[in-house]
Structure formats: structure tokens, C-alpha cells
């Protein structure tokens, strides 16, 4: 059951983050893009945390090894990069060097989304869906 929750949260997180990134890339001309970008990405980040928690709980209760494979390692990297991305996104509103913070936010966002999608593909391969 925990693995199903993990999979559901991670797919939901990936979808929210894809929509949030798309808002920033393609809907900047709309006056609501920033609010939608923040909402989707924050929701995706929260789902990512819940999904990671379900994975840890599954490993603990199932007696498996933590971070034994590439899926787990890439997933951890995605979670860490996402933490920094969210922090930089909210920090950018008060930052002194806004341009540098926004550049870091954009690149970390791209990197974290790539890691999330890669970990998702690896996870689907692990369970035999792909």
C-alpha cells in the first residue's frame, strides 16, 4: 500500500511541477502566471515530500536497503534540488542580487525536474510498467 501511495504522490508531484514550469515558460504574458507557478510548484513540492515519506516508510517496514539503487539516489537528489529551488524561488522576492538568485532558481528548477522525471522512469522500470 505504501508503494502505491509513493507512486501516486510522485506522479502527482511530477505533473504539478511540469505545469508550474510550463506556467513560467509559456504564460508569462498572463497576469496570473506567478501565482499559478507558485501554487503548482509548492503543491508539487509538498507531494514530493509526502511521496518520499511513503518510500522511506515502505523501506523501513519492509526491511529493505535505503538508497540501494539509482532510482533512490536520483530521487534523493531530486528532493534536495527541489528544496533549494523552492527556497530560492521564495527568497528571490527579497533578495539583494535578484538576478543571480533567479538564475540559480531557474537552473536548479530545470535540474530538479529532470531528476524527478528520470527517477520516475527508473521507478516505473523497477516495478515493470515500462
Secondary structure, 3 states (H helix, E strand, C coil): CHHHHHHHHHHHHHHHHHHHHHHHHHCCCCCCHHHHHHHHHHHHHHHHHHHHHHHHHHHHHHCCCCCCCHHHHHHHHHHHHHHHHHHHHHHCCCCCCHHHHHHHHHHHHHHHHHHHHHHHHHHHHHCCCC
